[in-house]
Amino acid sequence: MYSFQSDYLEGCAPAILEELIKANSRQSEGYGLDEYCAEAGELIKKAIGRDDADVHFIPGGTPCNILAISSALRPHEAVIAASTGHISVHETGAIEATGHKVIELDSKDGKVNPLDVIRVCEEHGDEHMVKPRMLFVSNPTELGTIYTLKEVKLLREICNRYGLYFYLDGARLANALAYAGNDLSLEDIADIFDVFYIGGTKNGALLGEALVIVNDELKPEFRYQIKQKGQMLAKGRIMGINFRTLFTNDLYLDLAKHANKTAAALKYVFGALNVREYVDSPTNQIFVILDDRVIDKLHENYGFLVWRKYDENRSICRFVTSWNTREEAILEFAQDLREALK
Ligand SMILES: Cc1ncc(COP(=O)(O)O)c(C=O)c1O
């Protein structure tokens, strides 16, 4: 059995494990006030070109979203997101549970359409409706697609016009950055977004995400928010060690390059066997349309997500590669797929 279900199915990159072992018997402060978190924060600030940013290490993506959104919005304010966005469909109503509506915009490729953002802002004109106050995007999106610099600049202009904070969920940001065709750098992201997070869990970290706050308005008392929402780990140093290692010697990008490369190989396999992609993803999540009969056969030996029905007899499936996906696994899968398609 081999699984393409997701990119967090393995432990962590060996370099991180080595650093964890080295640090194991040393004592350090708790709750993210240790030297590892401090050094990791400095490395991240250098990588994004912003000395003035605040960096907080948070255990997972959902808590980053809860914290970034609920701490920025007043009770009557809402966040806009694509209908495929993680906060829209895969967080068990976590954002709504903090009292903030998620206004969903239809999306086929995972991105938000700028005209829809304008429409929603124009439609929410008075106090009888929630007030849109933040725009949420993820890059790569939940469908593996990525935004260009031009696209996010346009969305930023719209945010400025309508008084929206602009937030980036970067659970798989490394996979966007590592794609050769990407033109949106970490520095651009820090210039354009008010707050964003750099994902570690899905890119070879044992756990953790680095939540970066650039807008001064959103910085005060953020550690109170982290603690109150139960996300301040006593052993926060684990995340510091993870991110210090990821941001040393380009490990962060190298791990994502491997995931993207094996995804590209998988994409090639599907293409060669005439399996159609649902959307053209350049990163490590590949969406293809498969007959349900083929899915059943493949599931005997492979894990992968059946994302949603495409039509009566076919479904859209998601295959994800990781920093640790073996090339032999792709070759074996190619043979098994050929058999299953017969
Ligand atoms: C884009 C995106 N955001 C947030 C999350 C949530 O992360 P977690 O499962 O760590 O809460 C995920 C997880 O798959 C994700 O893909």
The ligand as a Gaussian input file, in Angstrom:
#p B3LYP/6-31G(d) Opt

LIG

0 1
 C       -4.671000      25.424000       2.254000
 C       -4.812000      24.791000       3.613000
 N       -5.027000      25.577000       4.667000
 C       -5.164000      25.069000       5.910000
 C       -5.059000      23.716000       6.136000
 C       -5.297000      23.201000       7.532000
 O       -4.173000      22.700000       8.113000
 P       -4.291000      21.764000       9.416000
 O       -4.780000      20.454000       8.953000
 O       -2.866000      21.771000       9.905000
 O       -5.199000      22.432000      10.380000
 C       -4.815000      22.856000       5.067000
 C       -4.725000      21.389000       5.302000
 O       -4.842000      20.569000       4.439000
 C       -4.709000      23.403000       3.769000
 O       -4.509000      22.618000       2.710000

